[in-house]
Amino acid sequence: MSKKLPTVWDCPPHTLVKHKILEGYLGGWFPILASWNDRIVYIDGFAGPGRYTGGESGSPIIAIQRYLEAKEKGRLKGDAFFIFVEADAKRCEVLRQEVAAVAGSSVRYEIECKPYAEVMDGIWKMLDEAKAMLRPTFAFIDPFGFSHTPFAHTRRLLSNPATEVLFTCMYGDVNRFLGVTEMEGHFDGFFEDKDWRRLRSITAPDERKAAFLEYFRKRLLDAGAKYVIPFEMKDAANSTQYFLLFATKSIKGLKVMKSAMYAADKTGGYTFSDYTDARGPTLLVASPNYPALQRLLLERYSKQSDVRIEDIEEFVLAQTSFLYYKKEALAVLEEAGKITASKRNGKHRKGTFPDGTLVTFL
Ligand SMILES: C[S@@+](CC[C@H](N)C(=O)[O-])C[C@H]1O[C@@H](n2cnc3c(N)ncnc32)[C@H](O)[C@@H]1O
């Protein structure tokens, strides 16, 4: 596993990308969720010290700043309660100072200098005693390895109606230790399942990675997520260091996260992963392969009439690596005479596909 870093450490490029994704998502999440909930909860389960040696902000500071921004713009009805968890005493002390410096008096937060699992146990106990549900929550679970994130907590988080999880899944470490007998107990907890053992017998690296991703994605779906999207973070040697996995029940949340990942992808050679059943091509940085998306749509809806645009959008967002599809695919197919469109109420204008549009695949 990772060697011990100092209390505050240098910010590597992939962390900047991860933060760009978090920042992009929260910029959309706070206004959406807090505009129709009195109270939302933000949990940063592995908060870190709040800043890096070069002065870059850590995840807790990014979250507070996005929240304050949305608040200043008057885009929130309710407020948020932040829970920052950091087990290392020295990092926790730095975190206290960093958070106090940005939070002012208008942000409600708690800093827990304890292990994540202990804090989560306490939260579940409190909720059980009060017979209460967790408020709509965004949980960022960003550990160094895989030993301190029992899946039981992720499952319980996702069992709540409006809870989303962004999870750093350290595939590099998982892959390295999969065959180590002494680690079995950790893996049983990490997956909350014993079926991971079958991954050991897969020796081809790409095959094992794909099988792992599919297995973990399935665990998240079984836990209550409706959509799971991964973003693959590679190291300088181009091998997978971790997957950022986003799990949600909300198509709106999925769209905001995909936009954030899409924007972050433009910053370098990081990629969405090939997470569909081999249908969606990996999204390659500057120019997504839209002819491939056109083919996918023709194949998926072959000969179907009056397909709702909302269903097409869900397919594109949840089942492919693409984000944009109207101008990029549907308009092209319409121009080529491969689809026709109409509107539930009103007249269809060629090349436009607003809500209420019905598409027929010829
Ligand atoms: C990857 S870093 C977090 C970085 C931070 N989320 C960010 O993006 O700026 C992981 C942090 O988790 C802390 N940590 C390690 N084990 C922990 C545990 N069991 N519970 C909570 N925090 C832990 C480490 O001290 C470290 O600061």
PDBQT file of the ligand as one rigid body, heavy atoms in Angstrom, charges set to zero:
ROOT
HETATM    1  C1  LIG A 401      -6.409  10.403  -0.233  1.00  0.00    +0.000 C 
HETATM    2  S1  LIG A 401      -6.237  11.241   1.259  1.00  0.00    +0.000 S 
HETATM    3  C2  LIG A 401      -7.596  12.345   1.254  1.00  0.00    +0.000 C 
HETATM    4  C3  LIG A 401      -7.462  13.510   0.352  1.00  0.00    +0.000 C 
HETATM    5  C4  LIG A 401      -8.638  14.453   0.384  1.00  0.00    +0.000 C 
HETATM    6  N1  LIG A 401      -9.908  13.744   0.278  1.00  0.00    +0.000 N 
HETATM    7  C5  LIG A 401      -8.550  15.449  -0.736  1.00  0.00    +0.000 C 
HETATM    8  O1  LIG A 401      -9.065  15.153  -1.835  1.00  0.00    +0.000 OA
HETATM    9  O2  LIG A 401      -7.989  16.517  -0.545  1.00  0.00    +0.000 OA
HETATM   10  C6  LIG A 401      -6.738  10.090   2.462  1.00  0.00    +0.000 C 
HETATM   11  C7  LIG A 401      -6.768  10.645   3.888  1.00  0.00    +0.000 C 
HETATM   12  O3  LIG A 401      -7.419   9.684   4.711  1.00  0.00    +0.000 OA
HETATM   13  C8  LIG A 401      -6.797   9.687   5.984  1.00  0.00    +0.000 C 
HETATM   14  N2  LIG A 401      -7.124   8.379   6.606  1.00  0.00    +0.000 N 
HETATM   15  C9  LIG A 401      -6.423   7.220   6.582  1.00  0.00    +0.000 A 
HETATM   16  N3  LIG A 401      -7.113   6.238   7.212  1.00  0.00    +0.000 NA
HETATM   17  C10 LIG A 401      -8.279   6.786   7.619  1.00  0.00    +0.000 A 
HETATM   18  C11 LIG A 401      -9.431   6.274   8.275  1.00  0.00    +0.000 A 
HETATM   19  N4  LIG A 401      -9.517   5.000   8.639  1.00  0.00    +0.000 N 
HETATM   20  N5  LIG A 401     -10.450   7.113   8.491  1.00  0.00    +0.000 NA
HETATM   21  C12 LIG A 401     -10.398   8.409   8.117  1.00  0.00    +0.000 A 
HETATM   22  N6  LIG A 401      -9.312   8.965   7.507  1.00  0.00    +0.000 NA
HETATM   23  C13 LIG A 401      -8.281   8.157   7.261  1.00  0.00    +0.000 A 
HETATM   24  C14 LIG A 401      -5.341   9.892   5.679  1.00  0.00    +0.000 C 
HETATM   25  O4  LIG A 401      -4.670  10.399   6.820  1.00  0.00    +0.000 OA
HETATM   26  C15 LIG A 401      -5.414  10.889   4.511  1.00  0.00    +0.000 C 
HETATM   27  O5  LIG A 401      -5.346  12.182   5.000  1.00  0.00    +0.000 OA
ENDROOT
TORSDOF 0
